[in-house]
Amino acid sequence: MAWALAGLTLAMFLATVPLWFLARSADLPSSWRADLGVGGLVGGAFFLAFPLVGALIASRRPKNAVGWLCLAVGLLWALSGVFDYYGYYGAATPGSVPFPVVAAGISDWIWVPAVGLLGTYVLLLFPDGRLPSRRWRPLAWLSGAVILLLSVGVMLAPGPLDNLGGVRNPFGIEGADWLTVGAYALLPLLPLCMLASALSLVLRYRRSGGEERQRIKWIAFAASVVVVLYAIAMIASFVFPEESWTTAGSVWWLNLLTYAVLSSFTLVPIAVGIAILKYRLYDIDVVINRALVHVSLTATMVALYLGGVVLLQRLFVLLTGQRSTLAVVASTLLIAALFNPLRRGLQSFVDRRFYRKKYDAAKTLATFNSRLREETDLDSLRDEVLGVSRETMQPEHSSLWLRTHTADAKED
């Protein structure tokens, strides 16, 4: 069942490709808010990570609901892509395909369960497929009711479709404007349910320990990357209001940011798969540590390089009246000289700020190593070893065994 659903999702994505080309070739009215950029197709490819990871989890751990939820999210997004491009092409070229407006009407509301399942139940049930406790059952029921009612409200609300300006909703009940009002009233409840679900994950993390805590760190890290990139993209869309961040046009770095946001969504199913299947469950603390260091290092190096080029170019213009390639060469040499010192400084800052316990333990061991070279008294050495082990490892009990020339002795 799991792999059949994954195969169906893949088949839908493959069907999306020719439909995308057909929709681009059609003469779409300017009033339609049709997103026919490459980013939409690339985003669909990125979202294939959901059915793949979902099939892996559901086939190996069929009782874990998270795998089936990932499959459902992937299937819904694939359906959305197929119905989108099918509706664009069919509505722009009447008679070419049957029921294009119906497909567009389905695509108009199918995003609700896709977003709702990912933002609520995946977080509520991660990582073991069960709620943290019975106290979270009301939130689970509320989230399900909101997703269902909002989907029905958007589907049956009368009026034009969002993406096909002027085309009426084929499922809309004309005259029932209260459905539109109800859908807008329910809409704020969905992000509130998502925030509450995220809170459940935070509380589960605080009460957990060992391997379960490491699993939660994986999805928290993936979600934080998505949120940061999405926030940057939204800020960019306000700075460049004439250039939508989904169809960035001539602003090449907005296009790059769009692909970064789309690709970051794949981190969520990948993190879920690693955490649940425990396949090469690397220390997430190391991953986060290195990510913080290298992202900060990259941003600092880029800022220094661009700033150095600009400042030196202005200096050359003031002195010689013309630009010089020496500015680029000097900036490159400066970056090469500062790379290792900056990396060490940022690593030390990250360790001190975010990994204080490990940083203090490393400093304690370094101090002990330096004193070990000079210590000659055996009793003092014993106390030093036990003290350092207690401070760095924090064991419940520690003992030191010393071997002499004549017999073994145990010192506690």
Secondary structure, DSSP 8 states (H G I E B T S, - for coil): -HHHHHHHHHHHHHHHHHHHHHHHHS---TTS----SHHHHHHHHHTTHHHHHHHHHHHH-TT-HHHHHHHHHHHHHHHHHHHHHHHHHHHHSTTSSS-HHHHHHHHHHTHHHHHHIIIIIHHHHTTTTS-SSGGGHHHHHHHHHHHHHHHHHHHH--SB-SSSTT-B-TT--TT-HHHHHHHHHHTTHHHHHHHHHHHHHHHHHHH--THHHHHHHHHHHHHHHHHHHHHHHHHHHHHSTTS-TTS-TT-HHHHHHHHHHHHHTTHHHHHHHHHHH-TT---HHHHHHHHHHHHHHHHHHHHHHHHHHHHHHHHHHHHHSS--THHHHHHHHHHHHHHHHHHHHHHHHHHHHH-HHHHHHHHHHHHHHHHHTT---HHHHHHHHHHHHHHHH--S---EEEE-SS-EEEE-
